[in-house]
Amino acid sequence: MKNSTLASDSVSAPTEIELKLALAPTQLNMLLCHPALAESPQWQHLANTYFDTSAGDMAKARIAVRLRKIDDRVLQTVKTAGHGGGGLSTRQEWESQVPGPQLDQRSLAALPPFEGSLGTVISALRPALRTDFTRRSWQINWQGSHIELVIDEGEIVSGDAQAAICEVELELKAGEPEALWAMALTLAESVPLRPSDTSKAARGNALGVQQWTLPEASAPAQWLHRATAALDAYHDSGLEEHLIIAQQALATLAAHPQLDEGSRQEAQTLTTELTDSGHPTSAYGVAALTLAHRFAYQTTLR
């Protein structure tokens, strides 16, 4: 949940709670026919420029600094790294309108992420990558909560490398995070979707250096996260090694001794319902979301 704009001199950050789902372009029309999207969406074209230093200080700190042009407005946004997995992320975000297509360095310096050593590199920030996409958005009341569902289609461009954007984002505007999981599961029952744990900025950073660093894993939730990140990397890089890593992570998850019987069955479904091209069936999406939800719930109880 976050405000759409925030005064540039504020030091408090709204929290964004979002569930991201990857969608194969061939499945887009199927999703658009879903009853939950019966109303006409709002259309926007979003042109985004992400900034970093030549040394990659923002990427290393997992902070995104972005200018977004929407019609005649330019918004400056800073996002921290998301916490979570299985497509769900919770992160801080600061956003404000700026006069033109240049960073407002003074307002950046007032934000918490730049109070330490990062504050010294603000003047060195330069355009690093861009994302251009069309966004369709729906405002949906679901189980007493307000959810913004968006479908983004376009591309990421970083240097000479490009990757397609085709994803669904469910953002909680008001209400309970449980509604995000419930809505995602409803969609996944009829449309092949899968959780995605990699932001557009992180995807662009990896594309730019042609290096995809995957998370290590030991616990079940970590193995699911590793598999999800590896699938994200595979579809952007086209490197077979990432698909193999994803398959190995899913197999390790299915055999993990900490899983209860129900979770083991869901995990075994993941090993059989991912196609040879790394795309999910509906059964995969439902099982992955069910496991991710269960792992997130177990974490909150600790």
C-alpha positions in Angstrom: 0.0 0.0 0.0 1.4 3.3 -1.0 0.5 6.9 -1.9 0.9 7.7 -5.6 3.0 10.8 -4.8 5.1 11.9 -1.9 6.6 15.2 -1.0 10.3 15.3 -2.0 11.5 16.3 1.4 9.7 13.6 3.3 11.8 10.9 5.0 9.0 8.4 5.6 8.4 5.7 2.9 5.1 4.2 1.9 5.2 0.4 1.7 4.4 -1.3 -1.6 3.0 -4.8 -1.3 2.9 -6.5 -4.7 2.6 -9.9 -6.3 4.3 -10.3 -9.6 3.4 -13.0 -12.1 5.2 -13.8 -15.4 3.0 -14.5 -18.4 3.9 -16.0 -21.8 2.8 -13.6 -24.6 0.8 -16.4 -26.2 -1.3 -16.6 -23.0 -2.2 -12.9 -22.9 -5.5 -13.1 -24.7 -6.6 -15.9 -22.4 -5.9 -13.7 -19.4 -7.8 -10.8 -21.0 -10.8 -13.0 -21.3 -10.9 -13.8 -17.6 -14.1 -12.6 -15.9 -12.1 -10.7 -13.3 -11.0 -8.4 -16.1 -14.4 -7.8 -17.6 -14.3 -4.0 -17.1 -12.5 -1.8 -19.6 -8.9 -1.1 -18.4 -7.1 2.2 -18.2 -4.3 2.4 -20.8 -1.0 4.2 -20.3 2.3 4.2 -22.1 5.2 4.4 -19.6 8.7 5.4 -20.7 11.2 4.8 -17.9 14.9 5.6 -17.4 16.8 3.9 -14.6 20.0 5.6 -13.3 23.2 4.2 -11.9 26.9 5.1 -11.6 29.5 3.6 -13.9 30.5 1.4 -11.0 27.0 0.1 -10.5 26.5 1.4 -7.0 22.7 1.3 -7.2 22.6 -2.2 -8.5 25.0 -3.4 -5.8 22.8 -1.7 -3.2 19.7 -3.1 -4.8 18.1 0.3 -5.1 16.3 1.5 -8.2 16.4 5.2 -9.1 13.9 5.9 -11.9 12.4 8.7 -14.0 9.0 7.8 -15.5 7.3 9.9 -18.2 3.5 9.6 -18.1 1.8 12.0 -20.6 3.2 15.4 -19.7 4.3 14.4 -16.2 7.7 13.1 -15.0 7.9 11.1 -11.8 11.0 10.4 -9.9 11.0 7.2 -7.9 13.4 5.4 -5.6 12.7 1.8 -4.6 14.5 -0.4 -2.1 15.0 -4.1 -2.7 11.9 -6.2 -2.2 11.6 -8.6 0.7 9.7 -11.9 0.1 9.6 -14.6 -2.5 7.2 -16.6 -4.7 6.3 -13.4 -6.5 5.3 -11.4 -3.4 7.5 -8.5 -2.4 7.3 -5.8 0.2 9.5 -2.8 -0.3 9.8 0.9 0.4 9.1 3.4 -2.3 9.5 7.2 -2.6 7.9 9.0 -5.5 7.5 12.6 -6.4 6.8 14.7 -9.5 9.8 16.6 -10.9 9.9 19.5 -13.5 11.7 17.7 -16.3 13.7 14.8 -17.5 16.6 15.3 -15.1 17.0 13.9 -11.6 16.2 16.1 -8.7 19.5 15.5 -6.8 18.5 17.6 -3.8 15.4 15.5 -3.1 17.3 12.3 -3.6 19.8 13.4 -1.0 17.0 13.8 1.6 15.9 10.2 1.3 17.0 7.5 3.8 18.8 5.3 1.2 21.2 8.2 0.4 21.9 9.3 4.0 25.1 7.1 4.1 27.8 6.5 1.6 25.4 6.4 -1.3 24.8 10.1 -0.8 28.3 10.7 -2.2 27.5 9.2 -5.6 24.3 11.0 -6.4 26.0 13.5 -8.7 27.5 10.5 -10.7 24.2 8.9 -11.5 23.7 8.5 -15.3 21.1 6.7 -17.4 21.8 3.0 -17.3 18.8 1.3 -18.8 15.3 1.9 -20.0 12.0 0.1 -20.0 9.2 1.1 -22.4 5.9 -0.6 -22.1 2.1 -0.3 -22.3 0.3 -0.7 -19.1 -3.3 -1.8 -18.8 -4.8 -1.4 -15.3 -7.9 -2.5 -13.5 -9.1 -1.4 -10.0 -10.6 -4.5 -8.5 -12.4 -5.1 -5.2 -11.5 -8.6 -4.1 -12.5 -10.2 -0.8 -13.0 -6.8 0.8 -9.6 -5.5 -0.4 -8.7 -3.0 -3.2 -6.3 -4.5 -5.7 -4.8 -2.8 -8.7 -4.1 -5.4 -11.4 -1.8 -4.3 -14.2 -0.6 -6.0 -17.3 2.7 -4.7 -18.7 3.8 -5.4 -22.3 7.0 -4.0 -23.8 10.7 -4.3 -23.5 13.8 -3.7 -21.4 16.8 -2.2 -23.1 20.2 -2.2 -21.5 23.1 -1.4 -23.8 22.8 -3.7 -26.9 20.7 -6.2 -25.0 16.9 -6.4 -24.9 14.3 -8.5 -23.2 10.5 -8.7 -23.5 8.2 -7.5 -20.8 5.0 -9.5 -20.4 3.9 -9.6 -16.7 1.0 -9.2 -14.3 1.3 -7.2 -11.1 -1.2 -7.3 -8.3 -0.7 -4.4 -5.9 -2.5 -4.0 -2.7 -4.0 -0.6 -2.4 -6.1 -1.2 0.7 -6.9 -4.3 2.7 -5.1 -7.5 3.5 -2.3 -9.3 1.6 -4.3 -12.5 1.7 -6.5 -11.0 -1.0 -3.4 -10.9 -3.4 -2.8 -14.6 -3.0 -6.5 -15.4 -3.4 -6.8 -13.4 -6.6 -3.5 -14.8 -8.0 -4.7 -18.3 -7.4 -8.0 -17.6 -9.1 -6.2 -16.3 -12.2 -3.7 -19.2 -12.2 -6.4 -21.8 -12.2 -7.4 -20.9 -15.8 -4.3 -19.1 -17.2 -0.7 -20.5 -17.1 1.1 -18.0 -14.8 4.1 -18.3 -12.6 5.5 -16.2 -9.8 8.4 -13.9 -10.8 10.9 -12.6 -8.2 12.9 -10.3 -10.4 12.1 -6.6 -10.9 12.4 -4.8 -14.2 15.4 -2.9 -12.9 17.2 -6.1 -11.7 16.5 -7.7 -15.1 17.9 -4.7 -16.9 21.0 -4.7 -14.7 21.7 -8.4 -15.4 21.1 -7.9 -19.1 23.6 -5.0 -19.2 26.5 -7.0 -17.8 25.2 -10.4 -19.1 25.5 -11.9 -15.7 22.7 -13.5 -13.8 23.5 -14.2 -10.1 21.2 -16.6 -8.5 20.4 -16.9 -4.8 21.8 -19.8 -2.7 19.3 -22.0 -1.0 19.0 -24.4 1.9 15.4 -24.1 3.3 12.3 -24.9 1.2 11.3 -21.3 0.6 14.8 -20.5 -0.6 14.8 -23.4 -3.1 11.5 -22.1 -4.5 13.0 -18.6 -4.7 16.1 -20.0 -6.5 14.0 -21.9 -9.0 11.9 -18.8 -9.7 14.9 -16.5 -10.1 16.5 -19.1 -12.4 13.4 -19.2 -14.6 13.5 -15.4 -14.8 17.1 -15.5 -15.8 16.5 -18.3 -18.4 13.8 -16.3 -20.2 15.9 -13.2 -20.4 19.2 -14.8 -21.2 18.1 -17.8 -23.3 20.9 -19.8 -21.5 20.0 -23.4 -21.0 22.1 -23.6 -17.8 19.5 -21.4 -16.0 16.6 -23.7 -17.0 18.7 -26.7 -15.7 19.3 -24.9 -12.4 15.6 -24.2 -12.1 14.8 -27.8 -12.7 17.4 -29.0 -10.2 16.1 -26.5 -7.6 12.6 -27.8 -8.0 13.8 -31.4 -7.7 15.7 -30.5 -4.5 12.6 -28.8 -3.1 10.4 -31.8 -3.8 12.8 -34.1 -1.9 13.4 -31.7 1.0 13.1 -33.3 4.4 11.4 -30.3 6.0 8.3 -30.5 3.8 5.0 -31.9 5.1 3.1 -34.3 2.9 0.8 -31.6 1.4 3.8 -29.4 0.5 5.7 -32.3 -0.9 2.8 -33.1 -3.3 2.7 -29.5 -4.5 6.5 -29.5 -5.0 6.3 -32.7 -7.0 3.7 -31.0 -9.2 6.3 -28.3 -10.0 8.8 -30.9 -11.3 6.3 -32.3 -13.8 4.3 -29.3 -14.8 7.1 -27.1 -16.2 7.5 -27.5 -20.0 10.8 -28.2 -21.7 10.8 -24.5 -22.8 10.5 -23.3 -19.2 6.9 -22.3 -19.4 4.4 -23.3 -16.7 1.1 -25.1 -17.0 -1.8 -23.8 -14.9 -1.1 -26.7 -12.5 2.4 -25.4 -12.1 1.2 -21.8 -11.3 -1.3 -23.0 -8.8 1.2 -25.2 -7.0 3.9 -22.5 -7.0 1.5 -19.9 -5.6 0.1 -22.4 -3.0 3.7 -23.2 -1.8 4.8 -19.6 -1.8 1.8 -18.6 0.2 2.3 -21.4 2.7 6.0 -20.5 3.1 5.2 -16.8 3.6 2.6 -17.7 6.2 4.9 -20.0 8.1 7.6 -17.3 8.1 5.1 -14.8 9.7 4.5 -17.3 12.5 8.2 -17.4 13.6 
